[in-house]
């Protein structure tokens, strides 16, 4: 047994880290590189070549990935007939990253626009069924202004 002190939260990790199940995790890694500027940290293939574990960085955050393994109940959004989670990207230039993601093959779910809560915001679906929201904070909005905008229909400027 090692006597080295280890950090309970390793460097580069945050309290919450998405772990995506993809039908084609190797392809997903390449897509995330093109769409979101991801960098690959590690990849551990199984003997049959499927990815048992991989990690990428998008900005300052890690995302882990694994291939689908139906026998283990490990299924991606397409197999489950939809995503139940949206991964949020808060970035400096939402318009540029949104375009980059769409150019890489993401499907627009919600076009990017100025949102009532003060962000430039849009949503895409990646080719593996995962949903990603992309935002840049562009103005401060009080809780009262947000409430009024919601009453007015949640769209556009407050």
C-alpha positions in Angstrom: 0.0 0.0 0.0 1.3 3.4 -1.0 2.0 6.0 1.7 1.9 8.9 -0.7 -0.8 11.5 0.1 -3.3 11.9 -2.7 -5.7 14.7 -3.3 -9.3 13.6 -2.8 -10.3 15.7 -5.8 -7.5 15.4 -8.4 -6.2 18.3 -10.3 -8.4 19.2 -13.2 -11.5 17.7 -11.7 -14.4 19.7 -10.3 -17.1 18.6 -7.9 -19.5 17.7 -10.8 -18.1 16.1 -13.9 -20.3 15.0 -16.8 -19.8 11.3 -17.9 -21.3 10.8 -21.3 -22.3 7.5 -22.8 -21.9 7.6 -26.6 -22.7 5.1 -29.3 -19.2 5.7 -30.8 -17.2 7.4 -28.1 -14.1 7.6 -30.3 -16.1 9.5 -32.9 -17.6 11.7 -30.1 -14.2 12.7 -29.0 -13.3 13.8 -32.5 -16.6 15.7 -32.8 -16.0 17.5 -29.5 -12.6 18.5 -30.6 -14.1 20.1 -33.7 -17.2 21.5 -32.2 -16.0 22.7 -28.8 -12.2 22.8 -29.0 -11.9 19.9 -26.7 -8.5 18.4 -25.9 -8.1 14.7 -25.2 -6.7 13.8 -21.8 -6.8 10.0 -21.9 -8.4 7.0 -23.7 -8.6 3.4 -22.4 -9.9 1.0 -25.1 -11.3 -2.5 -24.2 -9.7 -5.5 -25.9 -12.5 -5.4 -28.5 -11.7 -1.7 -29.2 -14.6 0.0 -27.5 -13.8 2.8 -25.2 -14.1 1.8 -21.5 -13.0 5.2 -20.3 -11.9 8.5 -21.9 -11.6 12.0 -20.7 -11.5 15.3 -22.5 -11.2 19.0 -21.4 -13.6 21.6 -22.8 -12.3 24.9 -21.5 -11.5 24.5 -17.8 -13.7 21.4 -17.3 -13.3 17.7 -17.8 -15.9 15.5 -19.5 -15.6 11.7 -19.3 -16.9 9.4 -22.0 -17.6 5.7 -22.4 -19.0 3.6 -25.3 -22.4 2.1 -25.0 -22.5 -1.3 -23.3 -26.1 -2.5 -23.5 -25.4 -5.6 -21.5 -24.4 -3.4 -18.6 -27.3 -1.0 -18.9 -25.0 1.6 -20.2 -27.0 3.4 -23.0 -26.6 6.7 -24.8 -29.4 9.2 -25.6 -30.3 7.7 -29.0 -30.9 4.2 -27.5 -33.0 5.8 -24.7 -35.0 7.8 -27.3 -33.8 11.2 -26.1 -31.5 13.1 -23.8 -32.5 13.9 -20.2 -29.7 16.3 -19.5 -28.3 19.5 -21.1 -24.6 20.2 -20.6 -24.1 24.0 -20.3 -21.1 25.8 -21.8 -20.6 29.3 -20.4 -18.1 30.9 -22.8 -16.6 34.2 -23.9 -18.2 34.1 -27.4 -21.3 32.1 -27.6 -22.0 33.0 -31.3 -18.6 31.8 -32.4 -18.8 28.5 -30.5 -22.4 27.9 -31.6 -21.4 28.3 -35.2 -18.4 26.1 -34.7 -20.6 23.4 -33.2 -23.2 23.6 -36.0 -20.4 23.6 -38.7 -19.0 20.4 -37.0 -22.4 18.7 -37.4 -24.5 19.7 -34.4 -28.2 20.2 -34.9 -29.8 23.4 -33.8 -32.4 22.9 -31.1 -32.7 26.6 -30.1 -31.2 29.3 -32.3 -28.8 31.6 -30.5 -30.4 34.8 -29.3 -30.4 37.3 -26.5 -32.3 35.7 -23.6 -34.4 37.5 -21.0 -32.0 36.5 -18.2 -29.1 38.4 -19.7 -27.2 35.7 -21.7 -26.7 35.3 -25.4 -28.0 31.7 -25.5 -28.7 28.8 -27.8 -28.9 25.0 -27.7 -27.6 22.2 -30.0 -27.8 18.5 -30.2 -24.6 16.6 -31.0 -24.6 13.6 -33.4 -24.6 11.3 -30.4 -27.9 12.7 -29.0 -26.4 14.9 -26.2 -27.8 18.4 -25.7 -25.5 21.3 -25.2 -26.5 24.9 -24.2 -24.0 27.6 -25.2 -24.1 31.0 -23.5 -22.2 34.3 -23.0 -23.4 36.6 -20.3 -24.1 40.0 -22.0 -26.0 42.0 -19.4 -27.0 41.9 -15.8 -30.7 41.4 -15.1 -32.3 41.7 -11.7 -34.6 38.9 -10.4 -37.5 41.3 -10.7 -36.7 42.0 -14.4 -36.5 38.3 -15.1 -39.8 37.7 -13.4 -41.4 40.4 -15.5 -39.9 39.0 -18.7 -41.2 35.5 -17.9 -44.7 36.9 -17.4 -44.4 38.6 -20.7 -43.7 35.3 -22.5 -40.0 34.4 -21.8 -38.8 35.5 -25.2 -36.3 38.1 -26.3 -35.3 41.2 -24.4 -36.8 42.1 -21.0 
